[in-house]
Amino acid sequence: MKLMQLIVLALGLIAVALYAYKKKGPSEGGRKRQTKDAGANLALVTAERTRELPKPVQKWLAWSGSVGKTEVRSMYLEQRGQIKLKPEQKHWTPAKAEQYSTFEPPEFTWKVDMKMAPGTHISGKDVFRNGHGQMRIKFDGIMPLSKTENNAKTNQSSLQRYLMELACCPAAALSSYVDWQKADETTATAMMELNGVSGTADFHFDMQGELKSVTALRYKDSDEGAEKMLCTANILGYMDADGIKVPSKIEIVWDLPEGPFTWYKFEVSGVRYNEPAPTGWL
């Protein structure tokens, strides 16, 4: 009898906590952040402006339809996909994600919700700001499971991820924070240094300028023994977003010692440029 009373009491406390949380609303943020001059006073991406970029990147901007369009200062993405948290996991975990990125200055916030057992889910949040990365994971959106911040390896990996995700916004190649170097006729390297953190990512194109993949050496983990591993974003399909060709189907693959591990495969279900961040995100 005592055991049953304890179970009922525990369920009651959880219900009260859930009610209080939903009534209160998200505690992180709570304000609508405005991107500076979002959607206003935007210059055109011209062929003349792209001439400062390596030839493969110039071709990319032209092929994507970015030339002649307005520059981009922010990007909002919606994603639907599947995640494997470890290579030995047999079944994929359904996931929905949203991301808001800015390019002046370079920042992103990525939120993911993964359905686990029926009625339960795990939410994650990755933030890159001022050259620093932060990762949080919660059970049912309430109970903290892990938090990583003030970690040099997380900072570097987050910066590398930021560079790789320029793939979703070709016009961001003109960001004042990003330097480019030509590797060969179909490859260019994006480089960035911010508040003592630096990184590079290689962009691989075909001869017409279509972006095929992006690779970078990143830390998969943040512990003391973690080493950099090759991370590849393979672009498997494209969509039209305001007249610009952007990746719509992507898979993220880690090159582990035991072989390739596809961690995340997803489709972009929506892209919007030059809008303020959603309420309560930052």
VENGI-V140296 format. One record per residue. N is the residue number from 1. RES is the residue in one small letter. PSI is psi in whole degrees, -180 to 180 (999 if undefined). D_LAST is the distance of its C-alpha to the last C-alpha in Angstrom with 1 decimal. Layout:
N_RES_PSI_D_LAST / N_RES_PSI_D_LAST
//
This chain:
1_m_-42_46.8 / 2_k_-39_44.6 / 3_l_-45_42.5 / 4_m_-39_42.0 / 5_q_-39_41.0 / 6_l_-42_38.4 / 7_i_-45_36.9 / 8_v_-42_36.9 / 9_l_-43_35.3 / 10_a_-44_32.5 / 11_l_-37_31.8 / 12_g_-43_31.8 / 13_l_-41_29.2 / 14_i_-43_26.9 / 15_a_-42_27.4 / 16_v_-43_26.7 / 17_a_-42_23.4 / 18_l_-43_22.3 / 19_y_-44_23.4 / 20_a_-40_21.6 / 21_y_-46_18.3 / 22_k_-35_18.7 / 23_k_-39_19.9 / 24_k_-39_17.2 / 25_g_171_14.3 / 26_p_137_11.1 / 27_s_-17_10.4 / 28_e_120_6.9 / 29_g_-104_4.9 / 30_g_9_8.0 / 31_r_159_7.8 / 32_k_109_8.3 / 33_r_134_7.3 / 34_q_128_10.6 / 35_t_136_11.8 / 36_k_120_14.8 / 37_d_34_17.8 / 38_a_124_16.3 / 39_g_4_19.4 / 40_a_154_21.7 / 41_n_41_24.1 / 42_l_132_23.8 / 43_a_164_26.8 / 44_l_148_28.6 / 45_v_108_28.7 / 46_t_160_32.4 / 47_a_-35_34.9 / 48_e_-41_35.6 / 49_r_-32_32.0 / 50_t_-11_31.9 / 51_r_-18_35.2 / 52_e_-9_33.4 / 53_l_157_32.1 / 54_p_152_34.2 / 55_k_-44_36.4 / 56_p_-34_34.8 / 57_v_-37_31.4 / 58_q_-46_33.3 / 59_k_-39_34.9 / 60_w_-48_31.5 / 61_l_-37_30.1 / 62_a_-47_33.4 / 63_w_-39_33.8 / 64_s_-15_30.3 / 65_g_12_31.1 / 66_s_-30_28.4 / 67_v_128_31.2 / 68_g_-12_31.8 / 69_k_168_28.3 / 70_t_153_25.7 / 71_e_164_23.4 / 72_v_129_19.9 / 73_r_-20_16.8 / 74_s_159_14.1 / 75_m_135_14.6 / 76_y_127_13.5 / 77_l_145_15.6 / 78_e_135_16.9 / 79_q_146_19.0 / 80_r_130_21.7 / 81_g_-157_23.6 / 82_q_143_25.1 / 83_i_144_24.3 / 84_k_123_26.8 / 85_l_-22_25.5 / 86_k_153_28.8 / 87_p_-35_31.8 / 88_e_-6_34.2 / 89_q_127_32.2 / 90_k_-40_34.6 / 91_h_146_32.4 / 92_w_147_29.2 / 93_t_120_26.2 / 94_p_143_24.8 / 95_a_144_21.1 / 96_k_139_18.7 / 97_a_155_15.6 / 98_e_148_13.0 / 99_q_139_11.4 / 100_y_125_9.7 / 101_s_148_11.2 / 102_t_156_12.2 / 103_f_-14_15.6 / 104_e_83_16.0 / 105_p_170_14.4 / 106_p_114_14.1 / 107_e_157_10.6 / 108_f_153_9.6 / 109_t_124_7.5 / 110_w_128_10.4 / 111_k_132_11.0 / 112_v_145_14.7 / 113_d_121_17.1 / 114_m_127_20.6 / 115_k_123_23.6 / 116_m_-119_25.9 / 117_a_161_28.9 / 118_p_127_29.5 / 119_g_-1_27.2 / 120_t_155_24.8 / 121_h_161_21.8 / 122_i_132_19.5 / 123_s_145_15.8 / 124_g_153_14.0 / 125_k_122_10.7 / 126_d_133_11.0 / 127_v_137_8.7 / 128_f_118_10.7 / 129_r_136_10.1 / 130_n_33_13.1 / 131_g_8_15.4 / 132_h_142_14.1 / 133_g_151_13.3 / 134_q_135_12.1 / 135_m_134_13.3 / 136_r_142_13.3 / 137_i_134_15.9 / 138_k_149_16.8 / 139_f_126_20.0 / 140_d_26_19.9 / 141_g_3_16.2 / 142_i_-54_17.3 / 143_m_115_19.4 / 144_p_133_17.9 / 145_l_-37_20.0 / 146_s_156_18.7 / 147_k_129_16.2 / 148_t_124_16.7 / 149_e_169_15.4 / 150_n_42_17.5 / 151_n_125_19.7 / 152_a_-37_21.5 / 153_k_-37_22.1 / 154_t_-42_18.6 / 155_n_-47_17.5 / 156_q_-42_20.5 / 157_s_-37_20.0 / 158_s_-39_16.4 / 159_l_-41_17.7 / 160_q_-42_20.6 / 161_r_-43_18.5 / 162_y_-46_16.7 / 163_l_-43_20.2 / 164_m_-35_21.6 / 165_e_1_19.1 / 166_l_-18_20.4 / 167_a_-30_23.0 / 168_c_-4_21.1 / 169_c_83_21.1 / 170_p_-38_24.4 / 171_a_-22_23.9 / 172_a_-9_21.2 / 173_a_-21_24.2 / 174_l_4_24.8 / 175_s_139_21.7 / 176_s_-13_23.0 / 177_y_-13_21.2 / 178_v_130_23.2 / 179_d_149_27.0 / 180_w_148_29.3 / 181_q_132_32.6 / 182_k_132_35.2 / 183_a_-47_36.5 / 184_d_-165_39.0 / 185_e_-21_39.7 / 186_t_14_37.1 / 187_t_137_34.5 / 188_a_150_32.1 / 189_t_126_29.8 / 190_a_134_26.3 / 191_m_145_25.6 / 192_m_142_22.8 / 193_e_129_22.6 / 194_l_118_19.6 / 195_n_45_19.8 / 196_g_0_22.7 / 197_v_133_21.4 / 198_s_159_23.3 / 199_g_169_24.0 / 200_t_157_25.8 / 201_a_138_26.0 / 202_d_128_29.2 / 203_f_126_29.2 / 204_h_122_32.4 / 205_f_168_33.9 / 206_d_-178_37.2 / 207_m_-21_39.7 / 208_q_-15_38.5 / 209_g_2_34.9 / 210_e_128_33.3 / 211_l_125_30.6 / 212_k_-38_31.8 / 213_s_163_29.6 / 214_v_135_27.3 / 215_t_150_28.0 / 216_a_150_26.7 / 217_l_116_27.6 / 218_r_161_24.7 / 219_y_122_24.4 / 220_k_-31_24.2 / 221_d_171_24.0 / 222_s_4_23.0 / 223_d_170_26.1 / 224_e_-35_28.8 / 225_g_1_31.0 / 226_a_139_28.6 / 227_e_157_29.9 / 228_k_140_28.6 / 229_m_155_29.5 / 230_l_126_29.7 / 231_c_130_26.9 / 232_t_132_27.8 / 233_a_107_26.0 / 234_n_126_29.0 / 235_i_117_28.6 / 236_l_-5_30.9 / 237_g_163_30.4 / 238_y_159_29.1 / 239_m_168_28.0 / 240_d_127_28.0 / 241_a_104_24.8 / 242_d_40_25.9 / 243_g_7_29.0 / 244_i_134_27.4 / 245_k_119_28.3 / 246_v_153_25.3 / 247_p_136_25.4 / 248_s_-19_25.4 / 249_k_119_26.8 / 250_i_147_25.7 / 251_e_139_26.6 / 252_i_122_25.3 / 253_v_130_28.2 / 254_w_136_28.6 / 255_d_89_32.1 / 256_l_161_33.0 / 257_p_-33_36.4 / 258_e_-3_37.7 / 259_g_174_36.7 / 260_p_139_33.9 / 261_f_110_31.2 / 262_t_110_29.2 / 263_w_-40_26.0 / 264_y_128_24.1 / 265_k_131_25.6 / 266_f_165_23.9 / 267_e_141_24.2 / 268_v_118_21.8 / 269_s_-9_22.2 / 270_g_141_20.3 / 271_v_131_19.1 / 272_r_138_18.0 / 273_y_153_17.7 / 274_n_46_16.7 / 275_e_155_14.5 / 276_p_158_11.3 / 277_a_148_8.1 / 278_p_153_8.7 / 279_t_135_8.2 / 280_g_16_6.0 / 281_w_-37_3.8 / 282_l_999_0.0
//
